[in-house]
Amino acid sequence: MDNLDKELLETIADLHGIPEGSFNIRKNGQLLARNSTADIEIVPKTDKDGIDIIVKAGVTNRSVHIPVLLTVGDFHDTVYNDFYIGEGADVTIVAGCGIHNDSACASEHDGIHTFYLSENSKVRYVEKHYASGNGEGKKVFDPVTYIFLKEGAEFVMESTQLGGVTYTDRKTVATVGKKARLVVKEKLLTDGEEVAKTSFRVLLKGRESSADIVSRSVAKGNSSQFFKSDMVGKNACFGHVECDGILLGGARIVSTPKIDAVSPEASLVHEAAVGKIAGEQLLKLMSLGLSEQEAEDMIIQGFLN
């Protein structure tokens, strides 16, 4: 790996080199490094680009890293990764992709991820997207995440995009079974002419199932963000969707909620708030010696965290 690879890995996966345990590192459409363990096996697909990640039943306190790097222009990378989580397992999966594009042509990565969680299993899924480079070529991410939760399973998704992505269209589709739980924490920052689209489709299918989706975003410059949620409650269940955004400059945020209580026992809530930074917040921080830009940056950092 060269220095650029190492910088991207540190940004998207908090790695300072090749990790221990199970991992799969992909660069420019090719395998860079892979390792399986007795607890977590990584198997390459034979019919298309991608891998199967198989976590054995009862495995706990383990992690797997599957970052992707793109450092060339005029490249469209699509991978299909399927995750099979055994009964009672509890693992952390660190994904994410870093693009560095200095060319005049586009670089794009589309990760199609499908999670199958067995009974009483738990997954913490950390996904970071980041882009850099001085070229005019676009830097594009179009991830799709499918989640299937069996009885008592829990899936926590931490999705972050904080810089440099020209265009993204992020789709998440989940089916939540009996007493299962879905938690999504999204953080999104756009600037310039960037466009970000996010959509969630959640089916609360099982009794006592629940979902909590919280999206916090900051739109700067002339960027645009579009948030769409569609939550269906088919049983005694609880669903909560929250979309909060800060607008700066000539940016735009559009939030389109939809909740569908098929059962009278379903309890579904949607909250949305979009606006600029309050002037009194800026003045308070500036009175402590911060410049207006420093105060603005501090408020944004606190909001996203």
N, C-alpha and C positions, 0 to 999 in steps of 0.2 A: 504493500500500500504506500502511496506517496503522501505528501503532507496535506494535499487537498482532501484526499480520502479520509484521513484522520480527523481533519477539521469537521467534515460533514458528519462523520460517525459520532463525534463528540456532541455536535449540535442536536442531532435527531435521536440519538440513543444513549447519550451520556457514557459512551465508550471511549477508552483511550488506547484501543488496540483490539486484538482478537480476544473475545470474552471467554470465560470458562463455561463449562456445561454445554447445553445444546444451543446451536446457533446455525444460521444460514445467512451469509452475506452475499448480495448480488450486486454486480456493477456492470452497467451498460449492456444488460441482457445476458450476462454470463456469470457463472458461479465463481465467486472470489474465494470463499471458504465455507466449509460445512462440518458440523460435528453432531453426532447423536450420543445419547447416554442410555443407560438401562431404563431410566424413568421416562424419558422423552425422546421418541424416535422421529427423525425427519427423513421422509421418503420422497424422492423426486417423482413427479408424474411422468408417465410414458406417452400420453396422448396429447399433451399441451404443456406450455410453460407453467411451472408452479410446483408446489410441494404439498405433501400431507404431513401434518404435525400430529403425532399420536401420543397422548399423555395417558399413562397407565392409571388404572383405578387406585385410589388411595394415596397418590403421590401429593406431597405437600411441601411448601417452602422451596419450590424450584422455579426457575425462570428460563425463558427461551428468547433469544434475540434473532429477529429476521429483518434487518435493515436493507434498504435498497439505495444504491448510489447511481446517479446519472451525471456524467461529466462531459457529454458530447451533444452537439446540436443535430437537428434533422434525425431524431430518434423517437420512436413510439414504443414504449415497453408496457406489455400487459402480462400480468401473472395471475394465476388462479391458485390460491392457497386455502386448503381445507383443514380445519382444526377439530380433532376428535378428543374430547375431554372425558376421561373415565369417571365412573361413579365415585363420589367423595373426594376427588382431587381438588387441589387448591394451588393455582399457579399464576405467575405473572408472565405476560407475553408483551415484549417490547418490539414494536414494528416501526414504521415510519420510513420516509424517503427524503433524501436530499438531492436537489438538482443544482448543478453549477453549469451555466450556459453562457459562454462568451461568443457564440456564433450568431448569425443572422437568421437561423432556422430554429424551429420549435423543438423543445424537449418535452416529452410527456410520459408520465407513469400512471398506469391504471392498475390498482391492486384490487382484485375481486376476492374478498375473504368471506368464508362461510364457517361459522362456529356451530358445533353440535355439542351441547353440554348435557351430560348424563345426570341422573338423579343426584341431588345434594352436592354437586360440584360447583366450584367457584373459579372465576377468571377475572383478573385485573388486566385489561388490555390498554396499553399505552401507545398512542399513535401520534407522531409528530411529522409535520410537513414543513419544509424550509427550502427556499430557493435563493440563489445568488448568481452573480455574473454580470459582466458589462455589455454583453451583446444585445442586439435588438430582438433576438429570437424569444418567443414566448416560453414560459415555464408553466406547465400545466399538470394538475393532478385531478383525476376523476375516480376516486375510490368508491367502491360499493361494498357494503358490509351486510351480510345476512346472519341472523342470530336465531338459534332454536334452543329454547330453554325447557328442559324437562322438569318434573316435580322437584321443588326445593332448590333448584339451581340459581346461581347469582352471577350476573355479568356486569362488571363495572368498566365502562369505556371512557378513557381520558383522551380527548382528541384536541390537538393543538396545531394551529397554523399561525405563525407569527413572523411573516416577512417574505417578500420577494416573489410571491406566487401570482402570476399574471391572471390565471383563470382556474377555477376549481368548481366542480359539480359533485358534491358529496352526498351519497345516498346511503341510508341505513334502514333496513327492514328487519323487524323482530317479531317473533311469536313467543309469547310468555305463557308457560304452563302453570299448573296448579302450585300455589305457594312459591312460585319462582319470582325473581326480582331482577329488573333491569335498571341500571343507573348510567346516565350519560352526562359527562361534563365536557362541554365544548368551549374552547377559547379561540377567537378568530380576530385577526388584525389585517386590514387592507389599506392600501394607500395608492396614490396616483390614479391610474385608470383601471386598476385591478377589479375583477369581478369574482364574487364568491357566492355559490348557491349551496344551500344545505336543505336536505329533506329527510324527515323521519316518518316512517310508517310502522306503527306499533299495534299489534293485536294482543290484547289482554284476554287470553283464551281460557285459562284455568281459574278455578275458584281461588280467592285470596291471592291472586297474582298482583304485581304492582310494577309501576314504571315511574322513574323520576328523571326528566330530561331538562337540563339547565344549559342554556347557551348564552355566553357573554361575548360581545363583539365590540370592536372599535373600528369605525370607518373614517378614514382620512382622505384628504385631497378630493379627487373626483371619483373615488371608487364607489362600487355598488355591492350591496349584500341583499340576498333574498333567502329568507328563512321560511320553510314550510313544514308544518307538522300535521299528522293525521293519526289520531289515536282512537282505537275502537275498544270498548269494554263489553265483553260478551257474557260476563258473569259477575259475581260479587268480587269486585276488584277496586284498586285505586290507581289513578294515573294523574301525573302532574307534569305540565310543560311550562317552562319559563324562558322567555327570550328578552334579554336586556341589551340595549345597544347605546353607544355614545357616538354622536355625529360631530365631525369637525370639517371645516371648509365647505366644499360643495358636494359632500358625500351623500349617499342615499341608502336607507335601510328599509326593506319591505318585509313585514312579518304576516304570514297567512296561516292562522290556526284553524284546525278542524278537530272537533271531538264528537264522538258518536257513541252514545250510551245505548247499546242494544238491549241491555238488561236494566230493569229498574233498580237493581242492586249495585250497579256500577257507579262509582264516584270519580268524575273526571274534572280536572281544573286546568285552565290555561291562563297564564299571566304574560303580559308584554309591556315593556316600557322602553321608549326610544327618545333621546333628546341630547342636548348639548351639555357640556360641563357647566355646572352652576358657577356664576361669577363670584359668589361669596367664598366658594371653595378655593378658587384661584387666589383671591385677595388674602385669605387667611394664610396660605402657604407663602405667598410673596412677602407678607409682613414678617415672616421668619427669615427672610434673606434670600429666598429662591427667586430666580428669574421666572418670567411667565412661562417660558418653554420648560424649565425644570419642574415647575409646579404642575404643568399639564402632563408631563411624562410621569410624574409621581402618582397623580390621580389615575391615569390610565393603567399603570402597573398594579396599583392596589385594586382597581376594578376587575382586571382580568384574573387576579389571584384570589 
